[in-house]
Amino acid sequence: MKNYTITVNGNVYDVTVEEGGAGAAAPVASAPKAALKAAPAPAKAAAPAGGAGSVKLEAKAAGKVFSVEASVGQTVKRGDTIVILEVMKMETPVVSEADGTIASIDVAKGDSVEVGTVLATMN
């Protein structure tokens, strides 16, 4: 048997692998150890004072920005798609909740977002 310590996505695992002569090894993983946390990523620069709108469009689920469909200054109607998130390998549109004008787009394609992250603002 061989013991290994493996780190996956910041979680540390102790893994024991049995060596066998006539087949594949059967790994046995234990519960994750407390991993050292990396320093938090620096916050994005705030939008210019005049650019932030009064209505915030926030992520309802954690995921990755698949595409940005609207641009600053664009007039949108209720239900228009502003951003598309990839959530659990599914494209999930984030739509305007009211008629208005896009004041800021606070994410870019490829950004990872958490629940509550402001994606865009509107007036």
N, C-alpha and C positions, 0 to 999 in steps of 0.2 A: 504494500500500500504506500502511496505517495501522498503527501499533503501539500496543497498549494494555497496561497492567498491571492484572490483575484478581486480586482476593483471594476465594477460595472456601473456606469452612470453615477459615480460618487459613492456607491455602496460597496463595502468591503465584505467578501465572503471567504470563509475557510472551506476548501473543497478537498475531499479525500477520494482518491481514485485507486480502485483495486486493479492490480495488474493481472491479466489473465493470459494464458498461452494461446487459447483457441477461440477467442471472441473479442468483442469490443469491451472496453473497460466501462464499468458502471459508476459514474461519478455520484457522490453523495454530498450535497451542499448543506451547510448549516445556516442558521439564521444570520442575517447581515450584522456585522459589527458596527459600532458607531464609527462613522468615517469622519475624517477631518473635513470641515466645511470650507469650500473655497471662498475667497473674499467675494462679496456681492458685486455684481457688474455695476459699473458706474451708471448713474441715472442719465437718461437722454436729456439733452438740452431742452429747456422749456420753450414752448412756442412763443413768438413775439407777443408782447402785451396786447396789441390790437388784433392778433390773429385768432385767439381762442374764442370759440363761440359759447353761448349760454347753454346749449343742449349737448350733452356728452353721449357718444355712442360707445358702449363698453362691451368687452368680450364676455359672453355668457358661459363660455367654456374655454379651457386651456387648449392651445393648439399652435399652429404655425400659420402665418399670413401667406395664403396661396396667391392672392392677387388683390390689387387695389383698383376698384372700378370707377371711383369718382375722383375729382380733382378740386383743389381749393378754388372757390369762387363759383363752382357749378351749382345751378339751381336744381334741387331734387324734389320729388313728390313723395308722399308717404308710401312706403313699400319698395322704393327704388333701392337696388343693391349698392352699398357703399364699399364694402370690403368682403372678400371671401376668405374664410378660415378653413384650414385643413384640420379637422377634429376627428381623431380616431380613424384616419385614412378616408374620411368622407369630406367632400366640399360642402361647407356650411355658410350660406350667405348671411351677412349682417346687413339689415335693411334700415332705411330711414323710418323713424317712428312718427315723423310729421313732415309737412312741407317746409322747405327752408333752403338756405344756402350753406354750402360747406365752408366753414371758417378755417379748419385745419385738418390735415391728415397726419396723425401722430405715429404711424407705423409704416414700414416698407415691406415689400415682398421678401419672404424668408425669415422675418422676425418671429421669434417665439413669444407667445402672449399667455398670460395667466388670466383666470377669472377676475373681472373687474378692471382689466387694463383698458385705458381710454384709447380707442382706435381712431376716432375722429371727433370733431366738434362741429356744431351747426348753429346758425342764427335763425 
